[in-house]
Amino acid sequence: MKGGTNTYTLAVNIGDRFATLLFYCTNAKALSSGATFSCSGTDTTPTVLNVLYIPGYNGGLDVTNSIDDSGSSVSTFSLATGGMSGSTDLIIAGMQLHQPQTSWTEGTGFTNLQVDTGSAQMTISYAIATSKSSVTWSPSWTPSGHANGLVAAFQASILPQQNLVFM
C-alpha cells in the first residue's frame, strides 16, 4: 500500500468477508491533507481507512495477535499481545463490528481514539506498555455481533525524530 510518499507494510490481515487489516510505515513522512492512498488487489467491498501518525515509535513491529469471530455473535473478546521485546511498546488495538453498535466500553488500560457509528463499525484504541509482559485488550459493546479484532505492538524508536504511520 502507498500513501503520499510512504510505502506501508501489512502487519495484520484478518481475511474474512469483512477483511480487517493493519498496515504500518516506519520512518514515515507526514501526510498532507487530502493525500491519496493506493493498494492493489481484487477486493471490491467498501473500505474504511483510518490513518494515525505517531512520532517516536518506528523501532519496528514487535508482536501481533488477532481474532475472527465472524462465525458467532459476541459482545466482548480478549486479545493478548504475548511477551514483548520492548518495555515501552506502543500497542494499537482495533476492532470491526459487522453491525452498528449502540454502546462501547474501552478495555482497561487502553485509550480509545475512534468509535465509528456506520454500518461496519471501526474502533481504534492504544496503550503504552510499562513492561515486557503481555498486555490484554478486552473491550465490550452492545448489541452483540460478528467482530474482528487485532492488537499490534511497536517498539519505540532510538531517535525521537523517527515516526510511525498506521492505516
C-alpha positions in Angstrom: 0.0 0.0 0.0 1.2 3.5 -0.7 0.1 6.8 0.7 1.7 10.2 0.0 5.4 9.3 -0.4 5.2 6.5 2.1 5.1 2.7 1.5 3.2 0.6 4.1 3.8 -2.9 5.3 1.0 -5.3 6.2 1.1 -6.1 9.9 -2.2 -7.9 10.5 -4.7 -9.4 8.0 -8.0 -10.9 9.1 -9.2 -12.0 5.8 -12.9 -12.9 6.1 -15.9 -11.3 4.4 -15.2 -8.2 6.4 -11.5 -8.0 6.0 -9.7 -6.1 8.7 -6.1 -5.1 8.0 -3.4 -3.0 9.8 -0.6 -1.5 7.7 2.4 0.5 9.1 5.3 2.5 7.8 8.5 3.2 9.7 10.4 6.5 9.1 7.2 7.9 7.6 6.8 11.3 6.3 3.8 13.4 7.4 0.8 13.2 5.1 -0.7 16.3 3.7 -4.4 16.9 3.9 -6.2 15.0 1.1 -3.2 12.6 0.5 -4.0 9.8 -2.0 -3.7 6.1 -0.9 -3.5 3.2 -3.3 -3.3 -0.5 -3.0 -3.5 -3.5 -5.3 -5.8 -6.5 -5.1 -9.2 -7.8 -6.1 -11.3 -7.0 -3.1 -14.4 -5.0 -4.2 -16.0 -4.5 -0.8 -16.3 -1.0 0.7 -13.2 0.2 2.5 -12.8 2.3 5.7 -9.4 3.9 6.1 -8.2 5.3 9.4 -4.7 6.9 9.4 -2.7 7.6 12.6 0.6 9.5 12.6 2.7 8.7 15.7 6.2 10.2 16.3 8.8 8.2 18.2 7.6 4.6 17.5 9.5 3.3 14.5 11.6 0.7 16.2 9.7 -2.0 14.3 6.8 -4.3 14.6 7.2 -6.4 17.8 4.2 -8.8 18.2 0.6 -9.1 16.8 -2.5 -11.1 17.6 -5.9 -11.2 16.1 -9.4 -12.8 16.4 -12.0 -13.5 13.8 -15.5 -14.0 15.4 -17.3 -13.9 12.0 -18.9 -17.3 12.8 -20.5 -16.2 16.1 -22.2 -13.2 17.7 -20.2 -11.7 20.5 -20.3 -8.6 22.8 -16.7 -8.8 24.0 -13.4 -10.6 23.4 -9.9 -10.6 24.9 -6.7 -10.2 22.8 -3.3 -10.6 24.4 -0.1 -9.3 22.8 2.1 -12.0 24.2 5.5 -11.1 25.6 7.1 -8.1 24.0 10.7 -7.2 23.2 10.4 -3.6 24.5 9.2 -2.4 27.8 7.6 0.8 26.3 5.9 -0.6 23.2 3.0 1.2 21.7 0.1 -1.1 21.4 -2.5 -0.4 18.7 -5.8 -2.2 19.1 -8.6 -2.3 16.5 -12.0 -3.9 16.0 -14.5 -4.1 13.3 -18.1 -4.9 14.3 -20.2 -6.0 11.4 -23.3 -4.0 12.5 -24.0 -0.7 14.2 -23.2 -0.6 17.9 -25.1 1.4 20.5 -22.6 1.4 23.3 -18.8 0.9 23.8 -16.8 0.2 26.9 -13.0 0.5 26.4 -10.7 -2.2 27.7 -8.8 -1.4 31.0 -5.5 0.5 30.4 -6.4 1.5 26.8 -7.5 4.9 25.4 -10.0 5.0 22.6 -9.1 7.1 19.6 -12.2 6.4 17.4 -15.5 4.6 17.5 -17.4 4.8 14.2 -21.2 4.7 14.1 -21.7 3.5 10.5 -22.9 0.1 9.3 -19.5 -1.6 9.7 -18.0 -0.3 13.0 -14.3 0.5 13.2 -12.8 1.2 16.6 -9.1 2.1 17.2 -7.5 2.3 20.7 -4.0 2.4 22.1 -1.9 1.7 25.2 1.7 2.2 26.1 3.3 -0.9 27.7 5.1 -0.5 31.1 6.9 -3.8 30.9 7.8 -6.6 28.5 4.8 -8.6 29.9 1.8 -9.4 27.7 -0.9 -6.8 27.6 -4.6 -7.8 27.1 -7.2 -5.7 25.4 -10.8 -6.6 26.4 -13.4 -4.1 25.1 -17.1 -4.7 25.2 -20.1 -3.4 23.3 -23.8 -3.8 22.6 -25.6 -5.2 20.8 -23.7 -8.5 20.1 -22.5 -9.0 16.6 -19.8 -10.6 14.4 -16.5 -9.0 15.1 -12.8 -9.0 14.1 -10.1 -7.7 16.5 -6.4 -7.1 16.4 -3.5 -5.9 18.6 -0.1 -5.0 17.4 2.9 -3.8 19.5 5.5 -1.5 18.1 8.9 -0.7 19.7 9.9 2.9 20.5 12.5 4.3 18.1 16.0 5.1 19.1 15.9 8.5 17.5 12.9 10.7 18.6 12.5 12.3 15.2 11.5 9.0 13.6 7.8 8.4 13.0 5.3 5.6 12.5 2.1 5.8 10.4 -0.7 3.3 10.7 -3.5 2.7 8.3 
